[in-house]
């Protein structure tokens, strides 16, 4: 199954804050791309801290919070934060 990944305005703003303060913008961008691809394919395989469709996935140097709406086959990214050394 393929999901559509939707980033909230807050998640997009979080990402831009992490990206703009990063010393390695290419890696931050690449991590976001990888996370998006993982969430499109099978978000349940990648998520941690599962609670009622809510989860977290980490691919340094960023992590994201998201929830899954199986009725619409959409994954909603709700927050982004820095992980690891590049803060």
C-alpha positions as CSV (number, residue, x, y, z in Angstrom):
1,X,0.0,0.0,0.0
2,X,1.2,3.5,-0.7
3,X,0.3,6.4,1.6
4,X,0.3,10.1,0.8
5,X,2.5,12.0,3.2
6,X,1.2,15.4,4.3
7,X,3.4,17.8,6.3
8,X,1.5,20.2,8.5
9,X,2.5,23.9,8.5
10,X,4.0,23.4,12.0
11,X,6.1,20.5,10.8
12,X,7.3,22.4,7.8
13,X,8.2,25.4,10.0
14,X,10.0,23.0,12.4
15,X,11.9,21.5,9.4
16,X,12.9,24.9,8.1
17,X,14.2,25.9,11.6
18,X,16.3,22.7,11.9
19,X,17.5,23.1,8.3
20,X,18.5,26.8,8.6
21,X,20.4,26.2,11.8
22,X,22.2,23.0,10.5
23,X,25.8,22.9,9.5
24,X,25.0,20.2,7.0
25,X,21.9,21.2,5.1
26,X,22.3,18.5,2.5
27,X,22.1,15.8,5.1
28,X,19.0,17.3,6.8
29,X,17.3,17.5,3.4
30,X,18.3,13.9,2.6
31,X,17.0,12.7,5.9
32,X,13.6,14.4,5.2
33,X,13.5,12.7,1.8
34,X,14.2,9.3,3.3
35,X,11.6,9.7,6.0
36,X,9.1,10.8,3.4
37,X,9.8,7.7,1.3
38,X,9.6,5.4,4.4
39,X,6.3,6.9,5.4
40,X,4.9,6.5,1.9
41,X,5.7,2.8,1.7
42,X,4.9,1.4,5.1
43,X,4.8,3.7,8.1
44,X,4.0,1.0,10.6
45,X,7.3,-0.7,9.8
46,X,9.3,2.4,10.7
47,X,7.4,3.9,13.6
48,X,8.4,4.0,17.3
49,X,6.3,4.8,20.3
50,X,3.1,3.6,18.7
51,X,0.0,4.8,20.3
52,X,-3.3,4.7,18.5
53,X,-1.9,5.5,15.1
54,X,0.6,8.0,16.4
55,X,4.3,7.4,16.0
56,X,7.8,8.7,15.7
57,X,10.4,7.9,13.1
58,X,14.1,9.0,13.4
59,X,16.6,9.2,10.6
60,X,19.4,11.4,11.9
61,X,19.8,14.2,11.9
62,X,16.1,14.6,12.2
63,X,13.1,12.9,13.8
64,X,9.4,13.4,13.1
65,X,6.1,12.8,14.8
66,X,3.2,11.6,12.7
67,X,-0.2,9.9,12.7
68,X,-1.8,7.6,10.2
69,X,-5.3,8.0,8.8
70,X,-6.0,4.6,7.3
71,X,-9.4,5.7,6.1
72,X,-7.7,8.1,3.6
73,X,-4.3,6.3,3.3
74,X,-2.6,9.5,4.5
75,X,0.3,10.0,6.9
76,X,0.3,13.4,8.6
77,X,3.7,14.7,9.8
78,X,3.0,16.9,12.8
79,X,6.5,17.8,14.2
80,X,10.2,17.7,13.3
81,X,13.1,18.0,15.6
82,X,16.9,17.7,15.5
83,X,18.6,14.5,16.5
84,X,22.3,13.9,17.3
85,X,25.2,16.2,17.0
86,X,24.0,18.6,14.3
87,X,21.9,20.9,16.5
